[in-house]
């Protein structure tokens, strides 16, 4: 028996919602909606009494994967590790298939976001790179090779 019907979204908590949102929109995601959430529902689900968060829901151009960016208004943010590497426990990256890894890496560098390592190729099928985006979020970029 499978409990999962479909993948819905990945949630990322950030301090600067506008900067994070602009980064993902520049990558090609589209804003689906932006709102504040508070009250019994949020308190119950996140387990933090009297919480309030502002969220932006982003979707990929194909309507598949979604990213929820959230900024807590209350309580105060708790700082994570913005320099975490891929082997640190926890959610480490969000991945997107792109048409041209080199072009995205160049764009990211011009915006002040650098590579975590380098650009690698896997068995002639994929070209990949990790870019460290706003607030240390690792964005995995994957380009499928050998397709027309």
N, C-alpha and C positions, 0 to 999 in steps of 0.2 A: 504494500500500500504506500502511495506517495502522499505526503501531506502538502507538498508545494504544487501550486497550479501554474505559476509563472514567476519570473524574476520581476520585482516591482521597481526598486530603487536602492541606491546606496546613499547613506546620510553622512555628511561631513560637517562638523561644528567648526566655525571660524570666528575670528574676532572682528574682521573687517569684511562684512557681507558684500559691500559694493565692489571692492577690489577683487575678491574671489569670484563673484558673479561675472565681472567684466572679463576676467581671464578665461573662464569657461565659455562665455559667449564668443570671445575672439577665436577660440578653438573651433567653434562651429555649433555649439549647443544653442538651443533656443529657450527663452524664458517661457515657461508654461503658466506660472503664476507667482505672486509674492503676497505674503500676508503675515499677520501676527497670530500666534496661538497662545492661549493661556486658559486657566480654569481647571476644573476637576479632571477633564480628559487628559490634559498634558501632565498634570500632577500625578495622576494614576499611572500613566504609561511610562514616564521617565523616572518616577519615584522621587521627584524633587518637589516638595511642597512650595506653593506660591511662586511657581516658575512662570516665566513669560519668554517666548522666543519669537524671533522674526525668521521666516523661512522663504527661500526662493526655490522653486522646483524648476529644474532644467531638463530638457529632453534632447535626445540625439535626433539628427535630421530624419532618420528612418522611423522615428517614433518608438524605438525599442528601449534602450537603456535610459534610465533617468537618474539624475543626481539631485539630492536635496541638500542645499546649503542652509545651515541654520546658525543664527547668532543669538545667544542667550542675553536677554535684557536683564533678567533676574533668574537665579542668583548670579553673582559675579562669575566671570569666566575662570576656569582653572587651566593654567598653562600646561600644554603638553610638551612633547619633544620635537621641535621643528627641524631638527637635524637627524631624526631617526633614519637608520639605514634599513634595507630590505629584510635583514635578519632579526630586527627587533620585533618582539611579539606584538600582535595587534594588526589592525587593518593598515597595510603599508602602501597600497597604490590603487588608483582607479585607472582603468585601461581603455583606450580608444583605438579603433582601427582608423588609419589615416591614409591618404593617397601618396604622400611624400614626406617621409620622416625627416629628411635633411631640411626641407623647407620649413617644417614646423619647428625644428630645433633652432634654425636661424631666426625665425620670428621670435621664439621664446628668448633667445639670447639678446635680441634687440630690445626686448621688454624687461630685461634684467633677470631672467630666470635661466639658470644654468643646468647643464647635464649633471646627473648624479655620478655616472661613469662615462661610458662612451656609446657609440652607435655600433651595434653588433648584428651579425647575420646568423640565422639558424637554418642550417641544412639547405640553403638556397631557397627556402620557402618564406621566411620572414626577415624583415629588417626591423630592429627594435631599439628603443632608447628610453631611459627614464629621465624626465625633466622634473626638477624640483620647483613647483609652482608657488603661488602665494601661501604664506603661513606654513611652508614646509611640505605641502601636499605633493606626494610623488605621483606624477602623471605618466603612465606607461603609454608610449606611442608605438603602434605596430603597423607596418606596411607589408601587405601581402606581395610577394615577389612572383614573377613569372606569369602574370595574368595580363591579358590585353583588355 
